[in-house]
Amino acid sequence: MSGVISVGKAAASRLLCAKCGYCRDWCGRANVLCGLRRRPFAFYCFNSGMASSSIPIDRQFEEFSVHLEESGAVREKLRCIVSDLDNATRLMQAQLLLIHHSRPSPDVISKVKVHINDLRSIYSQLAEVIKSVPGQYYRYHDHWRNQTYTVVFLLAFVHWLEAGELLTHVDASALLGLEDGEFGLDLEDYLIGLCNLSSELPRYVVNQVTTGDYDCAKRVAKFLSELYAAFRMLNLRNDLLRKRFDGMKYDLKKVEEVLYDVKIRGLLSDKDPQNTLDLQNTLELS
């Protein structure tokens, strides 16, 4: 590797990055944490407590200053773009709330879908900024992560209202104009967005049953059952995604309770018999 000082075996285990000061093994993938991926590296080697080469303190901190200024400029650009993303998602959420007060109508859904082009433009701007600093996607990912959860939820909800099925990761990426290269739709962001959809559907069911759409409970229960079963195929760590997934079974339980009440009252239009007790036992296997 260019810029690496050759050292003996005794000192090989003590290679420190000259830029960030951390052990090379700790920095991991091509020094992602100090944000210098795909740039030449210089490493110090320590043998018996003495460095084989040194860099003056003032020179080192001058480099730190330049690096921090560059990072700050990138973050400022991202904050401005994410502010526009916040505004777009708030408008979509405000318009989508109308479906809780009446039957879903093409007019309401079309008004929400108008903003998809705005989302595509905003994510294109984010991609342009991130591509200017190659290899640092996850360093700045936190700037738009929470907004992406909401975006995926909104897109998935609208798609379900129209088609009655799950919006795939590929389709969600296509709607936002994202690719799998330098800047794409992170898989965990997509999955957490689906968990947000699961949290919203129980409220939707209650409101729809109140307006007289009793079959809505059956449709949502079927969809959530399939989604919950699919999530169980994943080996999730004990992190945010795992916690959000754990809440999905309670969302499903709420919907099944509504469906149970509707069915025992004979309000479903489809009279094809289904053992209602199975609705109570679905989650006992988890």
HUHUKA-V210500 format. One record per residue. RES is the residue in one small letter. SS is DSSP state (A for helix, B for strand, O for the rest). PSI is psi as a letter, one per 20 degrees, with the letter a starting at -180 (999 if undefined). Layout:
RES | SS | PSI
RES | SS | PSI
This chain:
m | O | p
s | O | p
g | O | j
v | O | p
i | O | p
s | O | p
v | O | r
g | O | r
k | O | h
a | O | h
a | O | i
a | A | h
s | A | j
r | A | l
l | B | p
l | B | q
c | B | p
a | O | i
k | O | g
c | O | i
g | O | j
y | O | q
c | B | p
r | A | h
d | A | h
w | A | h
c | A | h
g | O | c
r | A | n
a | A | k
n | A | l
v | O | h
l | O | h
c | O | j
g | O | k
l | O | k
r | O | q
r | O | k
r | O | q
p | O | q
f | O | q
a | O | p
f | B | q
y | B | q
c | B | p
f | B | p
n | B | o
s | O | k
g | O | j
m | B | p
a | B | p
s | O | i
s | O | r
s | O | q
i | O | p
p | O | q
i | A | g
d | A | h
r | A | g
q | A | g
f | A | h
e | A | g
e | A | h
f | A | g
s | A | g
v | A | g
h | A | g
l | A | h
e | A | g
e | A | g
s | A | g
g | A | h
a | A | g
v | A | g
r | A | h
e | A | g
k | A | g
l | A | h
r | A | h
c | A | g
i | A | g
v | A | h
s | A | g
d | A | h
l | A | h
d | A | g
n | A | g
a | A | g
t | A | h
r | A | g
l | A | g
m | A | g
q | A | g
a | A | h
q | A | h
l | A | h
l | A | h
l | A | h
i | A | i
h | A | i
h | O | i
s | O | r
r | O | q
p | O | p
s | O | q
p | A | h
d | A | g
v | A | g
i | A | h
s | A | h
k | A | h
v | A | g
k | A | i
v | O | h
h | O | i
i | A | h
n | A | h
d | A | g
l | A | g
r | A | g
s | A | g
i | A | g
y | A | h
s | A | h
q | A | g
l | A | g
a | A | h
e | A | g
v | A | g
i | A | h
k | A | i
s | O | i
v | O | m
p | O | q
g | O | j
q | O | k
y | A | g
y | A | i
r | A | h
y | A | j
h | A | h
d | A | h
h | A | h
w | O | j
r | A | g
n | A | h
q | A | h
t | A | h
y | A | g
t | A | g
v | A | g
v | A | g
f | A | g
l | A | g
l | A | g
a | A | h
f | A | g
v | A | g
h | A | g
w | A | h
l | A | h
e | A | g
a | A | i
g | O | k
e | O | r
l | O | p
l | O | o
t | O | r
h | A | h
v | A | g
d | A | h
a | A | g
s | A | h
a | A | h
l | A | h
l | O | i
g | O | k
l | O | q
e | O | r
d | O | j
g | O | c
e | O | h
f | O | o
g | O | a
l | O | o
d | O | p
l | A | g
e | A | h
d | A | g
y | A | g
l | A | h
i | A | h
g | A | h
l | A | h
c | A | h
n | A | h
l | A | g
s | A | h
s | A | h
e | A | h
l | A | h
p | A | g
r | A | g
y | A | g
v | A | g
v | A | g
n | A | h
q | A | h
v | A | h
t | A | h
t | O | i
g | O | j
d | O | n
y | O | h
d | A | i
c | A | h
a | A | h
k | A | g
r | A | g
v | A | h
a | A | g
k | A | g
f | A | g
l | A | h
s | A | g
e | A | g
l | A | g
y | A | g
a | A | h
a | A | g
f | A | h
r | O | i
m | O | i
l | O | q
n | O | n
l | O | q
r | O | r
n | O | m
d | O | a
l | A | g
l | A | g
r | A | g
k | A | g
r | A | h
f | A | h
d | A | h
g | O | i
m | A | h
k | A | h
y | A | h
d | A | g
l | A | h
k | A | g
k | A | g
v | A | g
e | A | h
e | A | g
v | A | g
l | A | h
y | A | g
d | A | g
v | A | g
k | A | g
i | A | i
r | O | j
g | O | k
l | O | i
l | O | p
s | O | h
d | O | o
k | O | j
d | O | o
p | O | p
q | O | p
n | O | o
t | O | h
l | A | h
d | A | h
l | A | h
q | A | h
n | A | i
t | A | g
l | A | i
e | A | i
l | A | i
s | O | 999
